[in-house]
């Protein structure tokens, strides 16, 4: 029997560790690699220009790699439900393969395609390589419900043993000859941004180049033994800490240009070699574990990305203020630290995880009291590494809507920025109007005397906006609001949301057991703790709860110049600390 295979690329845009692609090649007479691109989706979806550019670069790179194997990538325009019946007939397809996607929307889409394939008599093979573990098995081991604390999740994963090892990359010998027409580029070529209707005038230079080739180059540089170990010795400080690293990996994990399993075992093998075959602690893979955690939480919850109807989300009466949301989105809040972060996000498509915490807290419980759903949508549009489950889960976390309840800890948009970027170089980079301000005033230019503002060629209220609110006053009000929300929850016995949140005692116990290996810190950028000497660099900087003694937030603000930085998590997958 003749076997004509189609492999459907979605997230896993790579040839290495792609078991579904290997299934397409198994005993096949012809294999076509397909990516389905909906042109209408390009103009209507909440996906920004930087994300589209990264995707198209990744597709171009994939096509180039396939050319070297005497094959090509077929980029087919349309919706999957419309496209595949035509392809099944035109190419006489007998087998369809694709990578399993655990998120609710994807599973609904795939179920429709699976039924369609069955109707056409097409065999379907689905393999899982987007996550380290079988998420359904994790849920099964937790009494058929997703674990809702990271401590519980880790305890289950530790009982599951090692993830499956990566499969070999596709070789030249495996690729079967497939007819490529002379009109391939016209009919199936990767489109340009202009073809998709995007205006590219003034497009900023590429900071993150898409594709598997770039991903593997970055991985090799990241895993350089000397650099890997030396990077763990001391966290970076200052503005450079907030800039995109040439060995950062998070967008490549998001688009599947880099296999999470390859990253996991490269880390493991390097650690064991450097530590005389000692077994690595789970903390070595912290960011990958958080990714798995949020994927598990989102597997059976199609309402994860919204507050109403979401069974694990605290129902908080957020304000509605379109003008305030617009100022935050456009980096016009009047707080240079916040505005610089949002400007970097819009220009480059990436911001450091501590910067994500700062702007998310400012938008929600810290200052503006706007819904996390609004911020999540902005990140979905602009962040290269935005993933549905992780994006929604992280926003709920930082806004104290789920997982994390220490609402009395928040970020000060002045004090935290000053401690993280004391020289103001980061602000000067992204807000050039403020470049001539002295270090003393650059984080709060409104406090500078008028003659200093004039000398800096930037008068607050004329050349740069005044602060849109009084942070100290607003943060006090918001803490009281959040306190009232949690009082109502705890008094309603029928709702057990507080049981979904890690307690301080839980995290203390977890932290006490956590290995503080210096090598683990290569998975995160430097930790920046308010007003205190930085601790030994470990991935515990990504843990969700501060373990310090509780104190009055307002006393902290008076003594340190701003609210304290809580140790909360935002997945950014292997930011380098170079």
Buried (B, 14 or more C-beta within 10 A) or exposed (E): EEBBBBBBBBBBBBBBBBBBBBBBBBEBEBBBBBBBBBEEEBEEEEBBBBBBBBBBBBBBBBBBBBEEBEBBBBBBBBEBEEBBBEBBEEBEBBBBBBBBBBBBEBBEBBEEBBEBBEEBEBBBBBBBBBBBBBBBEBBEBBEEEBBBBBBBBBBBBEEEEEBBEBBEBBEEEBBBEBEBEEEBEEEBBBBEBEEBEBEEEEEEEEBBBBBBBBBBBBBEBBBBEEBBBBBBEBBBBBBBBBBBBEBBBBBBBBBBBBBBBBBBBBBBEBBEEBEEEEEBBBBBBBBBBBBBBBBBBBBBBBBBBBBEEBEBBBBBEBEEBEEBBEBBBEBBBBBBBBBBBBBBBBBBBBBBBBBBBBBBBBBBBBBBBBBBBBBBBBBBBBBBBBBBBBBBBBBBBBBBBBBBBBBBBBBBBBBBBBBBBBEBBBBBBBBEBBBBBEBEBBBBBBEBEEEBBEEBEBEBEEEBBEBBBEBBEBBBEBBEBBEEBBEEBEEEEEEEBEEBBBBBEBBEEBBEEBBBBBBBBBBBBBBBBBBEEEEBBBBBBBBBBBEEEEEEBBEBBEEBBBBBBBBBBBBBBBBBBB
